[in-house]
Amino acid sequence: MPEPTAPSSGSPSGPGYAESRRGGVVLDLLTAAVAAIGPAPLRIVDAGGGTGGVAVPLAALGHEVLVVDPSPDAMVSLRRRAEERADGSADRIRAVQGDLAELPEHVPAGGADVVVCHDVLAAVDDPDAALHAVAEALRPGGLASVLVAGRGGAVLARALAGRFTAAAALLDGSGDPAPGRYDPAGLVAALGAAGLQVTATHAIRVFADLVPGALLEHDPAAPGALAALERSVAGDPQFLPIAARLHAFALRPDQPV
């Protein structure tokens, strides 16, 4: 699958800063990738979809979205967000309470055209088993969108904050007890071990978490410029090692990899 091109960043006075921090670049990439798969409705599973930041926009495009999330409060917020729209999104979203390990209980093997797994692997006990569950849910040729915490970006953020010992510990692996934090090669390897073939990787939130908030608050043009900058580097592999988040598209091949 060719790598999709992200849409333009829009008005500098719009929500560029918020989007750059909350994954607007990823949503742009995902929307383009989903459109390339085929017309709506596609069967999309949003594992750990929370309050619907991804699910609702995809449902608004006409897709059928199943959200699996362990938080009952998130389920309520998801339903409220969907019902606030006047485009019938709420009718195309189904939400069930459960975690990623329980995904096979809610999605038959091969039952999804797309599985979204964004910022979830750091919250599960066994990230490798979670990725296998994602792969099992996909039909052959189906697409996984996986967003994870980047190890290099965390090292950089700690160092810039003056936490040099913590940065060094994270760099050598002794100071990061949380699972689900990856470097680019590790993410590709983990997806491959789950039977998924990586087609594209993206550097997400390269600068957004490092820019002082005061700068963005006092310069009206800064949020839009930052969002545009994030979009411009997302597809550049030289920024992957320092990104706060790493994103990958991966296919479930027709034959085992």
Secondary structure in CASP SS format (residue, H / E / C, confidence):
PFRMAT SS
TARGET T0000
AUTHOR 0000-0000-0000
METHOD secondary structure of the structure
MODEL  1
M C 1.00
P C 1.00
E C 1.00
P C 1.00
T C 1.00
A C 1.00
P C 1.00
S C 1.00
S C 1.00
G C 1.00
S C 1.00
P C 1.00
S C 1.00
G C 1.00
P C 1.00
G H 1.00
Y H 1.00
A H 1.00
E H 1.00
S H 1.00
R H 1.00
R H 1.00
G C 1.00
G H 1.00
V H 1.00
V H 1.00
L H 1.00
D H 1.00
L H 1.00
L H 1.00
T H 1.00
A H 1.00
A H 1.00
V H 1.00
A H 1.00
A H 1.00
I H 1.00
G C 1.00
P C 1.00
A C 1.00
P C 1.00
L C 1.00
R E 1.00
I E 1.00
V E 1.00
D E 1.00
A E 1.00
G C 1.00
G C 1.00
G C 1.00
T C 1.00
G C 1.00
G C 1.00
V C 1.00
A H 1.00
V H 1.00
P H 1.00
L H 1.00
A H 1.00
A H 1.00
L C 1.00
G C 1.00
H C 1.00
E E 1.00
V E 1.00
L E 1.00
V E 1.00
V E 1.00
D E 1.00
P C 1.00
S C 1.00
P H 1.00
D H 1.00
A H 1.00
M H 1.00
V H 1.00
S H 1.00
L H 1.00
R H 1.00
R H 1.00
R H 1.00
A H 1.00
E H 1.00
E C 1.00
R C 1.00
A C 1.00
D C 1.00
G C 1.00
S H 1.00
A H 1.00
D H 1.00
R H 1.00
I E 1.00
R E 1.00
A E 1.00
V E 1.00
Q E 1.00
G C 1.00
D C 1.00
L H 1.00
A H 1.00
E H 1.00
L H 1.00
P H 1.00
E H 1.00
H H 1.00
V C 1.00
P C 1.00
A C 1.00
G C 1.00
G C 1.00
A E 1.00
D E 1.00
V E 1.00
V E 1.00
V E 1.00
C E 1.00
H E 1.00
D C 1.00
V C 1.00
L H 1.00
A H 1.00
A H 1.00
V C 1.00
D C 1.00
D C 1.00
P H 1.00
D H 1.00
A H 1.00
A H 1.00
L H 1.00
H H 1.00
A H 1.00
V H 1.00
A H 1.00
E H 1.00
A H 1.00
L E 1.00
R E 1.00
P E 1.00
G E 1.00
G E 1.00
L E 1.00
A E 1.00
S E 1.00
V E 1.00
L E 1.00
V E 1.00
A E 1.00
G E 1.00
R H 1.00
G H 1.00
G H 1.00
A H 1.00
V H 1.00
L H 1.00
A H 1.00
R H 1.00
A H 1.00
L H 1.00
A C 1.00
G C 1.00
R C 1.00
F H 1.00
T H 1.00
A H 1.00
A H 1.00
A H 1.00
A H 1.00
L H 1.00
L H 1.00
D H 1.00
G C 1.00
S C 1.00
G C 1.00
D C 1.00
P C 1.00
A C 1.00
P C 1.00
G C 1.00
R E 1.00
Y E 1.00
D C 1.00
P H 1.00
A H 1.00
G H 1.00
L H 1.00
V H 1.00
A H 1.00
A H 1.00
L H 1.00
G H 1.00
A H 1.00
A C 1.00
G C 1.00
L C 1.00
Q E 1.00
V E 1.00
T E 1.00
A E 1.00
T E 1.00
H E 1.00
A E 1.00
I E 1.00
R C 1.00
V C 1.00
F C 1.00
A C 1.00
D C 1.00
L C 1.00
V C 1.00
P C 1.00
G H 1.00
A H 1.00
L H 1.00
L H 1.00
E H 1.00
H H 1.00
D C 1.00
P C 1.00
A C 1.00
A H 1.00
P H 1.00
G H 1.00
A H 1.00
L H 1.00
A H 1.00
A H 1.00
L H 1.00
E H 1.00
R H 1.00
S H 1.00
V H 1.00
A C 1.00
G C 1.00
D C 1.00
P H 1.00
Q H 1.00
F H 1.00
L H 1.00
P H 1.00
I H 1.00
A C 1.00
A C 1.00
R E 1.00
L E 1.00
H E 1.00
A E 1.00
F E 1.00
A E 1.00
L E 1.00
R C 1.00
P C 1.00
D C 1.00
Q C 1.00
P C 1.00
V C 1.00
END
